[in-house]
């Protein structure tokens, strides 16, 4: 869904309310899943550190770093789309407020 909405956003046309909501929900779902993964990995990492399992801690840190990198890329992608395509093609008013809040 995110890829499809990305393609729609890059058409440089003003999105309808439904399209804006789909874009927002798509990114919230993608980001929410990774944030949940990050929280779980951080919890496991703390438990393993308290047990003294350094080999597991290092492995978990590597996975957590991958999730952080994915989150960073996703966030920079949507910010780029908002800045370059959505705000310039939106009219004044409600759409602009929506994008700035996003």
N, C-alpha and C positions, 0 to 999 in steps of 0.2 A: 504494500500500500504506500509506503514511504517513497519508493522509486517512482511510482505512478504519479503521486502528488508532486514530486520534485519536477517531473517532466511538465506537468500542467503549470506549475509555478514559473518555469523558465520560458513559457510562451509570452511573457510580458504583457499579459492582459489582467484586468482587475478580476479577482476571484469573487465568486458569489459567497454568501454566508455559509452555505453547505460545503463548498470547496475549502474555505478557510478552516472550518471545523474539522473536515477530514484530514487536512494537512496537520493541524494541531494534534488531533487524536493519534494520528500515525506516529508522529515524533514522540509524543508522550509515552506511547506503548513501547517504542524501541528504547527510549532512554530509561523508562521505568524498569524494564527487564534487566538492563545492565546495572542499574543502581542497586537492584535487589541482589544480583549476583555479587556485586562488590561488597555489599554489607555482609552477606553470608561468608565470603572469603575472608573478610577482615575478622569476623568472629572466630572462624576456624583458626586463622593465623594466631590470634591472641591465645586461644586454648592450647595450641601446639607450642607456643613460646613458653607458656607457663609449665608445660610438661617437659620442656627442654629438648624437643625433637627438632633440632636445627635443620636436618635434611628436608623435613616436611615444610618447615617455615620458609626455606629458600624456594621450594617448589611453588608454594602458595603465593609468595611475593611475585614470582614470575607471572603466574596467571592473573593476579590482581593488576599488575602493570599492563598486561594485554587488555584487560577490561577498561582500565583508565584511558589507554590510548584510543580504544574504540569510542568511548564516551567523548573524548576530546574531539575526535574526527567528526562524529555525528553532530556535535554542537557547533563546531566551526562551519560545517556544511550548511546547516539550517540558517545560521547567522549570515553566511555569505549569500544565500538565496534571498533572504529577507532584505538585505542591504542592496543587492544588485538588481533584483527583479521585482519583488513584491511591493516595497515602499515606493519606488519610482513609478510603478504602473497603477498604484492605487490612487483613488481620489482623496480629497480631504475628508476627514471625519472618521467614521466608525472603523473602516478598514485600517487606517493608519494607527489608530489606538490599539487595535487588535494585534498588529505586527509589533508595535513597540512593547506591548505587554508580553508578547511571546519571547 
